[in-house]
């Protein structure tokens, strides 16, 4: 009898947990963040297939474009993962953050084994604005960035 009650409680709690999306199409396109009068970041997202979204992040300045980061969002049977590769830093090291929650158009990826950032998130503000952020586990160290959608760069 105890096991039946325990099983019902576990089933109830797990059924209350919201399903996480596998649709990140809101990221598709080119997103620009001004960093100074003559420099900006350009993050360009595309849907590769049903399980993968990829982005290239460039620093654009008077001297040209320089690749600064490659990002993949991979949807697998064990979860959805945000995988950034920072140019000149990663050197074969793969970073991975698991998609853990979504609320009010905010999508949070987390890896508690990293000190900073341990969370990476994107929030769709409106169809032309995305806010992105990084923070530590306690939330007392954080940075956020505003990107505006651009047609073609």
N, C-alpha and C positions, 0 to 999 in steps of 0.2 A: 504494500500500500504506500509506504514512504517513497519507494522508487517511482511509483506512478505519479505521485504528487510532484516530486522533484523533476521528473521528465516533463510534466505539464508546465511547470514554472520555467524551465529552460526553453521549452518550445515557445512559450508566450513572450519571453524576453527576446529571443532571437527573431521572432516574427515582427516585433515592434521596431527593430532596427531598419532604418530606411535603406532601400537599395541605392547603391552608388551608380552614377551614370557611367556610360562608356562613350558618351557623345561629347567630344571636345571641339566640335565644329565651330564654336564661337571664337576659337583661337585662329582659325584659318585666315590668312591674309597677311598684310604687312602692317606692323605696328611701330610707331616712332616715339622716342622719348628724347626731348631736348635736354642736353647736358650743359651746353654753353652757347654763346652766340654763333660759334663756328663748328660745333661738334654735336652729334646726336647718335643715339643707338637705334638700330633698325632690327627688329625681330620679325622674321618671316616664317610663318607657319604653313604647313600643308598636310593634308590627310594622305598618307601613303597607301593604306589599305584599311580594312575594317578593324585591325588591331593596332595600328601604328599612326601616330602623328609625329612629324619632325619639324624642327625649327633650326634656323641659322641666325645667330645674333652677331651683328656687325657694329663696329665703331666707325662712323663716317665723319671725316674731317676734311679740311682743305687739301690734305695730301692724298686723299682717297679713302677706300673702304678696307677695313681689316677685320677678318673673322676673329671673334672673341670667344664664341661659345657655340656648341652644337647641343641640341636638346632632343630627346625622344620621349614620347609618352607611349608606353607599351601596355596593351591590354592582354592579360594572360588569364589562365584558369585560376591561378593563385592570387590574382589581384591586378591592379593597375599601378604602373610604376613610372615615375618621372625620373629621367636619366640624363643629367647634364654632363657635358664634357667640356671643360674650360681649356681653351687653347693655352699651351705653355705651362699649365699647372697639372693636368691630369696624368700625363705621361703613362698611359696605359691603365691608370686606375679608373675604375668605373664607379661613379657615385649613383646611388639608387634611393629614391624616396617613395614610399608606398602611399597611394591615395587612400586617405583615412576618413575624410568627411567632406560634406558639402552642405551649405546652408546659405540662403539668401544670395545665390549666384557667386558664392565664394567656394573655391575648390582647394582643399588642403592636402598636401603631400608631406609625409613625415618619415624621418629616420632618427630615432632616439640615440643611436650610437654616435652620431656626429654632434660635436659641440656647437658649432655655428657654421652654417645654419643647420638646424635640426628640423625646421619646417620651411617649406616653400609653398606659396599660395598665389592663386590668381583670382581676381574678383571682376566679374563683368559688371561695370558700372552702368553702361548703356551700350548700344550697338556700335558706337564709335570710340569708346573709352574702356580700357582695362587697367586695373590697378594690380600690380604684382608686388610680392613681398617676401622677405626672408626674415627668420627670427630664430632665437635659441629656444630651448625647451621651456624655460621659465617665462619667456615673453618679455623680459626686461631689456634684451638687446634685439633691436629690430631695425629694418630699413624697408621703405616702400617706394614704389616707382609708378608713375602714371604714363601710360602709353596711349597715343591717339592713333586711330586707324588711318592709313593712307592708301590711296588707290594704287599707285605704282611708284617705285623708287628706283 
